[in-house]
Amino acid sequence: MGITSPILAPENWQAALAALDWQAEMGVSDWLQDAPVNRYDLPERLERPAVETPAQARPAQARPAPASQAQAPKADAVAIAQQAANAADSLDALRAAIAAFDHCDLKKGARSTVFADGNPAARVVILGEAPGREEDQEGLPFVGRAGQLLDRMFEAIGLSRQSADPASALYITNVLPWRPPQNRDPSAEEIAMMRPFVERHIELVNPDIIVAMGNAPCMTLLGEKGILRLRGTWAQALKRPVLPMTHPANLLRTPAAKREAWADLLSLKARLQAVRS
Ligand code: URA
């Protein structure tokens, strides 16, 4: 007679699935390793010498920080981001500059740097908030459930990230290229730090219209949040019209808000036609 593990017993499979989902949600992404990896600790550990001399082999806490490290002023991350963004003269250069930017702690916990998807010649850019779990795994924005809804919404007015024709194409990016832990909202500091890259990104793509999908993009472009109040009201940023819209993740939670989202999509369609003629 075989032994059935309690977690694998048929009546327990839902519990096992829930436990697995919970671990993935907490950021567990590598299942088979000999030792646990603290991703937040990684850069520091990698810089340590592989073989320690007897003098170095003291407990980590007892080792005094080098004077240069102890007294180093905190880098001005916004100024560094601004400089790196200004120097990027193409989308490839901007992608490389963001990947090389080490001042945002979110990067340490993320699996991917999510840059963008769609057609860079598109007339419409969608600016989202930040990658979620699926986006972090695939390295592309808006590929989870909210992303699938977003695709259906824009396809309903003839726009798609797959379109080769700029007139019917979309280009999609986010305020933050790294997934915040447990999908928390981006902080004001993170938004300020990444804003220079967002602005340069928009400049390089040069769309006719920006759709600000949720609070973080409204904060980044318009300096205010309150998406339920802002949605549907055209604004102006980076020398072009901006349409704030309710995030599709919110529409999944509150299907009644889809009616307003449809009104916003029709407003976008009309504005695009007006810009074209
Ligand atoms: N939500 C966002 O704002 N962006 C994504 O890429 C995915 C979900």
Residues whose N, C-alpha, C, O or C-beta is under 5 A from the ligand:
A	BS01	URA	G128 E129 A130 P131 G132 E135 L140 P141 F142 A146 N174
